[in-house]
Amino acid sequence: MQSGPTISPAPPVAAGTIASPLDALQSLAERAETELLAALAAAPRLPGDLWRLLSALDATALPLLGRAAAVSAAVLLTYLAVRYLTRRRRERAAVTRSAFAGLVTLAGLEFLALLAAALVGRVMLVRVFGIPPGSTGFTSNVTVSLIRWLFGLTLALVLFQPAVKRFRLAALDDAGARKAVQRVALILAAGHAHIVLLNAAQRGGLALPSVKLISCVVAIAMAASAIRLLAVLKQHGMGAVARFIAATLTLATLALWIWGWATLDFDLYHGAIGTITILLLAVALDRAVAISIRDSRRPAAMRLLFVLRVVVDALAAAFVIRIVVEFWVVGALGALPAAAWPAFSARLGFASFVLVLAVALAAAIHAWTEAKLTPPEAAMTAQEREYRLARLSTVLPIIRFVAIGLIGVVFSLVALSAIGVDITPLMAGAGIIGLAVSFGSQTLVKDIVSGIFYMLDDVFRLGETIEACGRSGRLEQINLRSVRLRDDAGRLHTIPLGDLGTVTNHSRRLVRMSVSVPLAAMPEQAELARFSRDAAAALRSEPMIHAAIAGDIAVRLSEPDSSGEGAITLAFNLTAATADRAQPLVQRLVEEAVEEARLAGSAGAVAIAVADLPTVPLPPVPVPAPSPTPAAAATMPQPLAMP
């Protein structure tokens, strides 16, 4: 991007000079007036100053122009050659199914050409012409400005993608994308060229007011060209929001450039350019990930792309924060001494890494819970999926809330401690607040703790019918401190978890399942024992049936009578919710056990019967007769005395 000229920074403003915002505005207005009067005063002298500067050129300028032309030609040829050699790879990346992978590949190939050009330029300067790194001569300025122009061109190619419509950041047709790249390249070329020429003119003796005037005029012309380009792109499909954002950024950049000349300090301008660059790249990557999520058909890939999208956004935010702190807080505002910036920069980098890691962990936990809440359809039946979803949707949202909350608190404290903030008062204050809250909200704590233990004990799940606190209904929602029941009349009851007390789960009542294998003849005892053992083991080998069975599996033999009808029956208790969907599986397992045991005398298909458990009435509680009162005792008949 366009860089600032090589000028001496303005002296810092002494502390206490500006006493209030009104004084700051007044000082800003006075400074702007001073700069404007100086520019107007320099305007009449500008043609004469430029003529004297051109007249002062001698034969020593020709070698400088030759070296600058040689380095520029080598850089441009390298850039074009690398782009030509990688054109096939760019074409293949353009048709990649994954938008994110395709955009990353295209951007990597574009920046590879830029990197190769930068390396060639450095080798030409240092090895061929012997110019030390960091020098500010004409050849070095030309090379650096050319590399920065190529960076701007590469960024425009990545964002507008003239050959790949689906990767474009803005909604443009092919002609509009080509016009955008070409016009942006010309505008940036004018900006970097005028910086190189102004630096050379300043070293040749051009007065600073004249330099400021020329640069401001060129910057205004560049901004006008950019606004004109936006008006042209409107005809090629660019939306109003995108044009408004681009125009706002253009005017803000122009204002910061002029302010840099007024204060002779371009830190704000450099910070704005870095922030805009990072944001544009982040938005392009975010859009590519969003397209990949939309086009993906696999839930696992979609969740992985979601985590990647969150990480990309978090990294962009971390870079923007670092740029803002470096160029605005430290450079422009002077809130931190320049000598202390290297150490603070390392701490800020570690804190940013901690926060990005926290965001990545939170996104991974969210994706994991979503994966558990959406089991694969091919792995189980619809009834099994419903059972699994009822169990997981009860517990996982609470686990996710608690885990993300802990990650946010712990990693935030670590990040604050890393940048030098004393977290001891924060932790002490949090402890005091927690103690006060615990005393003032004992009911809330009771509800939350009760809910945790209800979840751990698996007392109820979503969709089950329960009875608690004098209310009965279907469990529709489990919150952090309450549950919601919908009764048969359609009324919704909200009951705090701490008030549930004894819970009766009607969805987990037991029924008696009897599996009968008809017998036409009496098999041998060894065959019966082997069949009973294999059938019971097969039933308990299935997790769903094993979890639902309560008690032992009883085996009863009915010997064939005179009519030839007999059976061997497996009977066991299991939950009513599982009985209906488990019948086909139970029948298949028992039939396989019959075949493996080679049970002689078996005849007919396996029959399954499900019945409710018999209700055993409670014995009556004897009620003792009340003791008679003295008045009643006097009126009671007295037993006759024995003679």
DOPAZA-82758 format. One line per field, with one value per residue (C-alpha): residue number from 1; x, y, z. Coordinates in Angstrom, 2 decimals, always signed. Last residue first. Example, Ala and Ser with C-alpha at 12.3 -4.5 7.8 and 13.67 -1.06 7.14 Angstrom:
2
n <- (2|1)
x <- (+13.67|+12.30)
y <- (-1.06|-4.50)
z <- (+7.14|+7.80)
//
This chain:
643
n <- (643|642|641|640|639|638|637|636|635|634|633|632|631|630|629|628|627|626|625|624|623|622|621|620|619|618|617|616|615|614|613|612|611|610|609|608|607|606|605|604|603|602|601|600|599|598|597|596|595|594|593|592|591|590|589|588|587|586|585|584|583|582|581|580|579|578|577|576|575|574|573|572|571|570|569|568|567|566|565|564|563|562|561|560|559|558|557|556|555|554|553|552|551|550|549|548|547|546|545|544|543|542|541|540|539|538|537|536|535|534|533|532|531|530|529|528|527|526|525|524|523|522|521|520|519|518|517|516|515|514|513|512|511|510|509|508|507|506|505|504|503|502|501|500|499|498|497|496|495|494|493|492|491|490|489|488|487|486|485|484|483|482|481|480|479|478|477|476|475|474|473|472|471|470|469|468|467|466|465|464|463|462|461|460|459|458|457|456|455|454|453|452|451|450|449|448|447|446|445|444|443|442|441|440|439|438|437|436|435|434|433|432|431|430|429|428|427|426|425|424|423|422|421|420|419|418|417|416|415|414|413|412|411|410|409|408|407|406|405|404|403|402|401|400|399|398|397|396|395|394|393|392|391|390|389|388|387|386|385|384|383|382|381|380|379|378|377|376|375|374|373|372|371|370|369|368|367|366|365|364|363|362|361|360|359|358|357|356|355|354|353|352|351|350|349|348|347|346|345|344|343|342|341|340|339|338|337|336|335|334|333|332|331|330|329|328|327|326|325|324|323|322|321|320|319|318|317|316|315|314|313|312|311|310|309|308|307|306|305|304|303|302|301|300|299|298|297|296|295|294|293|292|291|290|289|288|287|286|285|284|283|282|281|280|279|278|277|276|275|274|273|272|271|270|269|268|267|266|265|264|263|262|261|260|259|258|257|256|255|254|253|252|251|250|249|248|247|246|245|244|243|242|241|240|239|238|237|236|235|234|233|232|231|230|229|228|227|226|225|224|223|222|221|220|219|218|217|216|215|214|213|212|211|210|209|208|207|206|205|204|203|202|201|200|199|198|197|196|195|194|193|192|191|190|189|188|187|186|185|184|183|182|181|180|179|178|177|176|175|174|173|172|171|170|169|168|167|166|165|164|163|162|161|160|159|158|157|156|155|154|153|152|151|150|149|148|147|146|145|144|143|142|141|140|139|138|137|136|135|134|133|132|131|130|129|128|127|126|125|124|123|122|121|120|119|118|117|116|115|114|113|112|111|110|109|108|107|106|105|104|103|102|101|100|99|98|97|96|95|94|93|92|91|90|89|88|87|86|85|84|83|82|81|80|79|78|77|76|75|74|73|72|71|70|69|68|67|66|65|64|63|62|61|60|59|58|57|56|55|54|53|52|51|50|49|48|47|46|45|44|43|42|41|40|39|38|37|36|35|34|33|32|31|30|29|28|27|26|25|24|23|22|21|20|19|18|17|16|15|14|13|12|11|10|9|8|7|6|5|4|3|2|1)
x <- (-71.71|-69.52|-70.24|-71.97|-69.95|-70.64|-72.61|-71.00|-72.52|-69.71|-67.00|-68.50|-68.18|-64.64|-63.57|-63.09|-59.64|-59.67|-59.61|-56.31|-56.26|-54.82|-53.08|-54.68|-52.30|-51.07|-52.62|-50.23|-50.58|-49.67|-46.94|-48.26|-48.12|-45.96|-46.18|-43.64|-44.05|-41.18|-42.34|-43.39|-41.87|-38.90|-38.48|-34.71|-32.96|-30.02|-28.41|-27.28|-30.70|-32.63|-30.19|-30.73|-34.49|-34.01|-31.95|-34.43|-37.42|-35.65|-34.72|-38.27|-39.67|-37.19|-39.13|-42.24|-40.51|-38.08|-40.53|-42.20|-39.02|-37.99|-39.03|-38.08|-39.62|-38.04|-40.51|-39.96|-43.07|-45.43|-48.26|-48.31|-52.01|-51.20|-49.05|-45.70|-43.66|-43.91|-40.46|-39.86|-36.70|-36.41|-34.22|-33.01|-33.78|-34.61|-33.89|-33.75|-29.96|-29.40|-31.99|-30.39|-26.84|-27.46|-25.30|-27.86|-30.31|-27.66|-26.39|-29.91|-30.50|-27.15|-27.62|-31.21|-30.34|-27.36|-29.42|-32.27|-29.91|-28.23|-31.62|-32.68|-35.60|-39.26|-41.24|-43.46|-42.01|-43.05|-40.47|-42.12|-40.73|-42.51|-42.06|-43.33|-43.65|-41.76|-42.53|-39.91|-42.19|-44.21|-41.26|-42.32|-40.17|-39.89|-38.75|-39.24|-38.84|-35.11|-35.54|-37.94|-41.26|-42.68|-46.08|-47.48|-51.16|-52.20|-54.99|-52.92|-50.09|-47.07|-44.15|-41.35|-38.20|-36.29|-32.83|-30.53|-33.34|-34.94|-37.73|-40.71|-41.20|-44.64|-47.09|-47.92|-48.02|-48.24|-44.59|-43.50|-45.02|-43.13|-43.87|-40.70|-39.97|-36.76|-35.12|-35.71|-33.89|-30.58|-28.67|-26.14|-28.90|-30.89|-27.64|-26.94|-30.53|-30.41|-27.22|-28.84|-32.09|-30.29|-28.02|-31.07|-32.79|-29.69|-29.71|-28.79|-26.27|-24.66|-24.74|-22.86|-20.28|-19.91|-19.51|-16.84|-15.07|-15.32|-13.88|-10.99|-10.45|-10.55|-8.36|-5.79|-5.99|-3.17|-3.11|+0.30|-0.59|-0.28|-2.49|-5.31|-4.90|-4.89|-8.01|-9.75|-8.71|-10.28|-13.55|-14.26|-13.25|-15.42|-18.43|-17.85|-17.75|-20.82|-22.99|-21.83|-22.45|-25.94|-26.68|-25.28|-27.43|-31.06|-30.44|-28.26|-30.88|-33.79|-31.54|-30.45|-34.02|-35.14|-32.18|-33.02|-36.61|-35.51|-33.19|-29.45|-26.11|-27.44|-28.92|-25.68|-26.27|-27.27|-27.10|-23.63|-22.36|-23.96|-22.29|-18.95|-19.43|-20.12|-17.14|-14.92|-16.19|-15.42|-11.98|-11.23|-12.40|-10.20|-7.22|-7.77|-7.86|-4.64|-2.85|-3.94|-2.57|+0.74|+0.98|+0.13|+2.88|+5.40|+4.24|+4.47|+8.15|+8.81|+6.58|+8.32|+10.86|+8.10|+6.40|+2.73|-0.25|+1.51|-1.76|-0.46|+2.22|+1.36|-2.44|-2.91|-0.16|+0.77|-2.51|-4.65|-2.37|-2.44|-6.22|-6.56|-4.30|-6.30|-9.62|-8.35|-7.19|-10.63|-12.41|-10.20|-10.73|-14.52|-14.47|-12.27|-14.67|-17.57|-15.55|-15.08|-18.81|-19.65|-17.16|-18.74|-22.24|-21.38|-23.18|-20.93|-22.00|-23.29|-20.34|-17.91|-19.66|-19.36|-15.68|-15.09|-16.97|-14.86|-11.69|-12.70|-13.82|-10.52|-8.52|-10.49|-10.21|-6.45|-5.92|-8.21|-6.43|-2.99|-4.00|-5.60|-2.52|-0.27|-2.43|-2.53|+1.25|+1.86|+3.39|+4.40|+1.43|-0.17|+1.25|-0.15|-3.48|-3.65|-3.07|-5.56|-8.25|-7.58|-7.80|-11.12|-12.43|-11.50|-12.86|-16.19|-16.36|-15.67|-18.32|-20.90|-20.11|-20.48|-23.80|-25.14|-24.41|-21.93|-23.73|-21.72|-23.43|-22.55|-18.94|-18.76|-19.89|-17.35|-14.63|-15.56|-15.13|-11.70|-10.72|-11.79|-9.69|-6.68|-7.16|-7.38|-4.17|-2.39|-3.43|-2.34|+1.04|+1.71|+0.79|+2.83|+5.93|+5.51|+5.27|+8.41|+10.58|+12.17|+15.92|+16.96|+16.32|+12.75|+12.48|+13.65|+11.16|+8.45|+9.25|+9.07|+5.80|+4.30|+5.06|+3.45|+0.20|+0.02|+0.63|-2.08|-4.62|-3.56|-3.74|-7.13|-8.40|-7.21|-8.46|-11.87|-12.25|-11.55|-14.09|-16.70|-16.24|-16.63|-19.81|-19.64|-21.11|-18.20|-15.73|-15.27|-14.63|-17.76|-16.91|-13.52|-11.59|-11.58|-10.98|-12.03|-10.48|-7.46|-6.63|-7.00|-4.69|-2.13|-2.28|-1.82|+1.15|+2.56|+2.35|+4.17|+6.91|+7.19|+7.35|+10.15|+12.12|+11.71|+12.66|+15.74|+16.86|+16.32|+18.21|+16.62|+18.80|+17.21|+19.22|+22.67|+22.98|+25.72|+24.38|+24.27|+24.17|+22.17|+19.79|+19.44|+19.08|+16.38|+14.46|+14.69|+13.36|+10.47|+9.53|+9.52|+7.34|+4.86|+4.63|+4.03|+1.39|-0.68|-0.16|-1.17|-4.24|-5.37|-4.75|-6.54|-9.46|-9.76|-9.48|-12.15|-14.47|-14.30|-15.26|-12.11|-12.85|-10.75|-7.93|-7.46|-7.18|-4.78|-2.61|-2.50|-1.52|+1.41|+4.19|+2.63|+2.24|+5.86|+7.03|+4.96|+6.38|+9.92|+9.64|+8.30|+11.09|+13.85|+12.48|+12.22|+15.78|+17.12|+15.04|+16.22|+19.83|+19.47|+17.67|+20.42|+23.10|+21.35|+21.03|+24.77|+24.63|+22.95|+19.57|+19.59|+17.38|+14.60|+14.68|+14.81|+11.76|+9.88|+10.58|+9.44|+6.19|+5.53|+6.13|+2.54|+1.20|+3.49|+1.46|-1.74|-0.11|+1.14|-2.30|-3.88|-1.31|-1.92|-5.69|-5.48|-3.29|-5.69|-8.65|-6.86|-5.88|-9.49|-10.73|-8.23|-9.11|-12.76|-11.83|-10.13|-6.73|-4.52|-0.95|-1.03|+1.55|+3.84|+2.98|+5.51|+7.88|+6.84|+8.39|+11.22|+10.31|+10.70|+7.40|+4.47|+3.64|+1.00|+0.00)
y <- (-63.77|-62.16|-58.45|-57.38|-55.32|-51.58|-49.99|-46.75|-43.53|-42.80|-43.56|-41.01|-38.30|-39.33|-39.24|-42.49|-43.33|-43.33|-46.70|-47.47|-47.26|-50.34|-49.50|-51.34|-53.46|-51.74|-53.02|-54.89|-53.62|-56.33|-55.31|-54.24|-56.74|-57.31|-60.53|-61.81|-64.94|-66.76|-68.47|-72.08|-75.32|-76.04|-79.77|-79.81|-76.57|-76.24|-73.82|-71.50|-71.57|-70.91|-68.10|-66.48|-66.61|-65.03|-62.17|-61.51|-61.44|-59.10|-56.72|-56.62|-56.02|-53.31|-50.31|-51.04|-52.19|-49.29|-46.66|-49.24|-49.92|-53.53|-56.57|-60.08|-63.31|-65.93|-68.70|-72.26|-73.61|-76.57|-77.75|-81.40|-81.97|-84.42|-81.80|-80.37|-79.31|-75.68|-74.41|-71.08|-68.96|-65.76|-62.89|-61.01|-57.52|-54.37|-54.52|-51.11|-50.61|-54.16|-53.68|-50.48|-51.74|-55.03|-57.76|-58.30|-59.89|-62.09|-63.26|-64.21|-66.12|-67.92|-69.05|-70.18|-71.99|-73.79|-74.86|-76.10|-78.01|-79.64|-80.66|-82.40|-81.10|-81.99|-82.05|-79.66|-76.58|-72.95|-70.30|-67.70|-64.24|-62.63|-58.91|-57.51|-53.75|-51.22|-47.54|-45.21|-42.75|-42.25|-40.67|-39.78|-37.03|-36.45|-32.91|-30.61|-27.39|-26.87|-27.39|-24.46|-25.47|-23.80|-25.27|-24.94|-25.65|-27.81|-29.67|-32.86|-31.10|-29.34|-29.26|-26.68|-27.15|-24.62|-23.35|-23.74|-24.55|-27.88|-27.66|-29.68|-32.33|-33.83|-33.41|-33.89|-31.28|-31.78|-30.86|-33.56|-35.91|-36.87|-37.58|-37.79|-35.58|-34.12|-36.37|-37.31|-38.60|-39.06|-38.97|-36.51|-34.34|-34.29|-33.55|-30.53|-29.33|-29.45|-27.36|-24.79|-24.59|-24.34|-21.63|-19.66|-20.17|-19.01|-15.81|-13.06|-15.03|-16.58|-13.22|-11.56|-14.34|-14.24|-10.48|-10.79|-13.53|-11.59|-8.57|-10.66|-12.14|-8.72|-7.21|-9.99|-9.64|-7.10|-6.13|-6.66|-7.78|-11.44|-11.03|-9.72|-12.68|-15.21|-13.62|-13.74|-17.38|-18.38|-16.45|-17.32|-20.96|-21.34|-19.85|-22.03|-25.15|-24.23|-23.39|-26.45|-28.79|-27.32|-27.72|-31.29|-32.74|-32.73|-32.63|-35.70|-37.99|-36.98|-37.10|-40.64|-41.86|-40.10|-41.52|-45.00|-44.59|-43.41|-46.36|-46.25|-45.76|-44.55|-41.37|-40.11|-38.53|-34.83|-33.77|-35.24|-33.31|-30.11|-30.65|-31.12|-28.00|-25.88|-27.37|-26.67|-23.08|-22.54|-24.09|-21.86|-18.75|-19.63|-20.26|-16.86|-15.30|-17.00|-16.07|-12.45|-12.45|-13.88|-11.22|-8.46|-9.65|-9.61|-6.16|-4.86|-5.76|-4.14|-1.08|+0.08|+2.27|+3.91|+5.11|+4.06|+6.43|+8.32|+9.09|+8.68|+6.00|+3.98|+4.04|+4.59|+2.85|-0.01|-0.45|-0.23|-2.62|-5.14|-4.93|-5.44|-8.50|-10.04|-9.34|-11.02|-14.03|-14.28|-14.08|-16.84|-18.98|-18.61|-19.60|-22.62|-23.80|-23.48|-25.25|-28.21|-28.25|-28.20|-30.97|-33.20|-32.42|-33.53|-31.86|-28.84|-26.04|-23.72|-24.41|-23.83|-20.56|-19.42|-20.39|-18.31|-15.37|-15.53|-15.68|-12.56|-10.76|-11.58|-10.34|-7.08|-6.62|-7.18|-4.66|-2.06|-2.33|-2.05|+1.02|+2.64|+2.02|+3.48|+6.59|+7.03|+6.64|+9.20|+11.96|+15.27|+16.82|+18.48|+15.94|+13.10|+14.91|+15.02|+11.26|+10.65|+12.62|+10.76|+7.41|+8.41|+9.54|+6.22|+4.15|+5.97|+5.53|+1.79|+1.37|+3.33|+1.38|-1.95|-0.87|+0.39|-2.84|-3.36|-4.78|-3.54|-0.14|+0.63|-0.14|+3.13|+5.17|+3.35|+4.21|+7.90|+7.73|+6.16|+8.83|+11.56|+9.94|+9.84|+13.52|+14.49|+12.56|+14.26|+17.70|+16.80|+15.57|+18.65|+21.05|+19.19|+19.14|+22.87|+23.59|+21.44|+23.40|+21.50|+21.09|+18.07|+15.73|+17.01|+16.46|+12.85|+12.19|+13.89|+11.77|+8.49|+9.51|+10.65|+7.28|+5.43|+7.36|+7.26|+3.50|+3.03|+4.82|+2.88|-0.51|+0.35|+1.28|-1.99|-4.24|-2.56|-2.56|-6.30|-6.97|-4.80|-6.64|-10.02|-9.03|-7.63|-8.57|-7.70|-10.06|-12.12|-15.86|-17.09|-15.05|-16.54|-14.86|-11.21|-12.23|-8.98|-9.56|-11.66|-9.57|-6.34|-7.69|-8.65|-5.14|-3.58|-5.86|-5.03|-1.36|-2.07|-3.90|-0.97|+1.54|-0.45|-0.68|+3.02|+4.09|+1.88|+3.29|+6.89|+6.47|+5.80|+2.95|+0.18|-2.64|-1.63|-0.80|-2.92|-2.68|-6.39|-8.11|-5.68|-3.95|-6.75|-9.40|-7.35|-6.85|-10.57|-11.47|-9.00|-10.39|-13.95|-12.90|-11.16|-14.22|-16.40|-13.88|-14.69|-18.44|-18.32|-16.22|-18.72|-21.68|-20.02|-19.13|-22.70|-24.30|-21.96|-22.45|-26.23|-27.83|-26.63|-25.04|-21.90|-23.94|-25.80|-22.54|-21.11|-24.21|-23.82|-20.14|-20.89|-20.46|-17.26|-15.74|-16.59|-14.99|-11.82|-11.21|-12.02|-9.69|-6.89|-7.22|-7.45|-4.44|-2.38|-3.23|-2.24|+0.97|+2.05|+1.35|+3.35|+6.25|+6.47|+6.31|+9.19|+11.47|+12.11|+13.81|+16.87|+17.89|+21.41|+22.75|+20.35|+21.64|+25.28|+24.65|+22.94|+25.83|+28.36|+26.53|+26.19|+29.81|+30.92|+27.83|+28.12|+30.89|+28.91|+25.87|+27.90|+29.45|+25.96|+24.60|+27.49|+27.15|+23.41|+24.06|+26.67|+24.31|+21.46|+23.70|+24.87|+21.29|+20.24|+23.24|+22.23|+18.67|+19.93|+20.83|+20.46|+21.40|+19.15|+16.74|+18.27|+17.66|+15.49|+17.03|+16.39|+13.45|+13.98|+13.17|+10.13|+10.11|+7.96|+4.66|+3.64|+0.00)
z <- (+90.75|+88.03|+87.67|+84.52|+82.08|+82.08|+79.28|+78.03|+79.34|+81.81|+79.22|+76.85|+79.46|+80.33|+76.60|+74.84|+73.41|+69.62|+67.86|+66.20|+62.38|+60.74|+57.42|+54.57|+52.51|+49.36|+46.19|+43.85|+40.32|+37.87|+35.47|+32.13|+29.32|+26.27|+24.26|+21.77|+19.65|+17.92|+14.76|+14.44|+15.70|+17.89|+18.54|+18.52|+19.41|+17.07|+19.58|+16.78|+15.08|+18.29|+19.26|+15.86|+16.42|+19.86|+18.43|+15.61|+17.94|+20.37|+17.53|+16.19|+19.73|+20.77|+19.39|+21.43|+24.61|+24.89|+26.13|+28.39|+30.31|+30.72|+32.76|+31.74|+30.48|+28.22|+27.43|+26.24|+24.63|+24.37|+22.16|+21.03|+21.72|+24.48|+26.19|+25.14|+28.15|+29.26|+30.15|+31.92|+31.64|+33.67|+32.54|+35.59|+36.85|+34.93|+31.21|+29.48|+29.45|+28.14|+25.41|+24.08|+24.51|+22.64|+24.15|+26.92|+24.51|+22.93|+26.33|+27.42|+24.19|+24.36|+27.97|+27.50|+24.26|+25.83|+28.85|+26.68|+24.40|+27.39|+28.83|+25.64|+23.65|+24.39|+21.20|+19.25|+20.94|+20.44|+21.36|+23.57|+24.35|+27.27|+27.93|+31.24|+31.42|+33.50|+33.89|+32.47|+30.70|+33.88|+35.68|+39.22|+40.71|+44.47|+45.21|+42.26|+44.23|+43.67|+39.97|+39.76|+38.13|+35.02|+34.08|+30.55|+30.03|+27.09|+28.93|+28.96|+30.81|+29.32|+31.76|+31.86|+33.93|+36.00|+37.05|+34.06|+31.71|+30.80|+28.24|+27.05|+29.76|+29.17|+32.02|+35.66|+38.42|+42.20|+42.70|+40.31|+37.76|+34.65|+31.02|+28.93|+25.93|+27.31|+29.84|+33.43|+36.53|+34.78|+38.09|+36.68|+35.24|+38.49|+40.32|+38.13|+38.40|+42.18|+42.12|+39.84|+41.83|+45.17|+43.81|+42.68|+46.03|+47.87|+45.88|+48.31|+50.32|+47.24|+45.47|+48.29|+48.36|+44.59|+44.65|+47.32|+45.38|+42.14|+43.90|+45.19|+41.73|+40.11|+42.81|+42.20|+38.41|+38.21|+34.55|+32.94|+29.42|+30.44|+33.53|+31.37|+29.00|+31.86|+33.37|+30.01|+29.57|+32.89|+32.50|+28.87|+29.23|+32.33|+30.54|+27.48|+29.67|+31.73|+28.73|+26.78|+29.72|+30.15|+26.44|+26.54|+29.32|+28.21|+24.47|+24.90|+26.42|+24.22|+21.15|+21.94|+22.34|+19.17|+17.27|+18.52|+17.39|+13.94|+13.56|+14.03|+12.27|+8.93|+10.36|+11.90|+15.32|+15.44|+19.10|+19.47|+16.47|+17.75|+21.11|+19.39|+17.23|+20.33|+22.12|+19.10|+18.90|+22.59|+22.15|+19.15|+21.01|+23.97|+21.68|+20.06|+23.53|+24.61|+21.38|+21.78|+25.33|+24.10|+21.39|+23.85|+26.18|+23.33|+22.21|+25.78|+25.86|+22.48|+23.26|+26.46|+24.66|+22.59|+25.75|+26.05|+25.83|+23.05|+21.26|+17.72|+18.04|+21.15|+21.15|+17.43|+15.54|+17.84|+19.74|+16.61|+14.73|+17.59|+17.87|+14.12|+14.25|+17.11|+15.35|+12.19|+14.22|+15.86|+12.49|+11.08|+14.20|+13.96|+10.30|+11.01|+13.72|+11.28|+8.59|+10.93|+11.67|+7.97|+7.24|+9.88|+8.61|+5.07|+2.17|+1.79|-0.55|+2.18|+4.49|+1.61|+0.75|+4.38|+4.38|+1.25|+2.75|+5.89|+3.80|+1.86|+5.02|+6.72|+3.74|+3.66|+7.43|+7.45|+4.64|+6.20|+9.55|+7.99|+5.95|+9.01|+11.15|+8.45|+8.25|+12.01|+12.23|+9.48|+11.62|+9.99|+11.84|+8.83|+6.40|+8.45|+8.73|+4.94|+4.81|+7.63|+5.78|+2.54|+4.31|+5.89|+2.49|+0.88|+3.79|+3.58|-0.20|+0.10|+2.81|+0.80|-2.36|-0.56|+0.96|-2.38|-4.19|-7.02|-10.07|-13.05|-13.38|-9.75|-10.65|-12.61|-9.60|-7.44|-9.97|-9.72|-5.96|-6.46|-9.01|-6.58|-3.84|-6.17|-7.13|-3.45|-2.75|-5.67|-4.39|-0.84|-2.06|-4.18|-1.35|+1.26|-0.97|-1.66|+2.07|+2.63|+0.22|-2.64|-2.02|-4.05|-1.12|-1.08|-4.81|-4.49|-1.72|-3.76|-6.80|-4.88|-3.16|-6.48|-8.02|-5.10|-5.43|-9.21|-9.20|-6.58|-8.76|-11.86|-10.12|-8.60|-12.07|-13.64|-10.84|-10.69|-14.48|-14.61|-11.85|-13.58|-16.86|-15.14|-13.29|-9.80|-6.41|-4.15|-2.44|-5.55|-5.03|-6.87|-9.99|-10.77|-13.65|-12.48|-8.83|-7.08|-3.66|-4.60|-7.67|-5.70|-2.99|-5.63|-7.13|-3.68|-3.04|-6.47|-5.55|-2.31|-4.21|-6.65|-3.79|-2.15|-5.41|-6.28|-2.75|-2.81|-6.14|-4.97|-1.72|+1.67|+2.92|+4.97|+3.45|+2.13|-1.58|-3.14|-6.68|-7.51|-4.13|-2.00|-4.41|-6.95|-4.27|-2.52|-5.76|-6.59|-3.15|-3.47|-6.90|-5.56|-2.63|-4.95|-7.20|-4.13|-3.00|-6.06|-5.66|-2.00|-2.77|-5.39|-3.08|-0.15|-2.43|-3.73|-0.31|+1.06|-1.91|-1.59|-4.89|-6.62|-10.00|-9.47|-7.91|-11.18|-13.13|-10.56|-10.84|-14.58|-14.29|-11.96|-14.53|-15.89|-12.42|-11.65|-14.90|-14.37|-10.89|-11.97|-14.97|-12.77|-10.21|-12.82|-14.72|-11.52|-10.53|-13.95|-14.12|-10.65|-11.63|-14.84|-13.14|-10.53|-13.24|-15.11|-12.08|-11.89|-15.30|-13.88|-12.50|-11.05|-13.84|-12.82|-9.25|-10.41|-12.56|-9.71|-7.34|-9.95|-10.57|-6.78|-5.75|-6.32|-4.44|-1.40|+0.23|-0.28|+1.29|+4.27|+4.74|+4.73|+7.19|+9.61|+9.36|+10.01|+13.05|+14.40|+13.92|+15.66|+18.57|+18.92|+18.81|+21.48|+23.63|+23.43|+24.36|+27.53|+28.95|+25.95|+26.89|+29.97|+28.67|+26.09|+22.47|+20.75|+18.19|+14.59|+12.87|+10.38|+6.84|+4.61|+2.75|+3.81|+2.26|-0.26|+0.00)
//
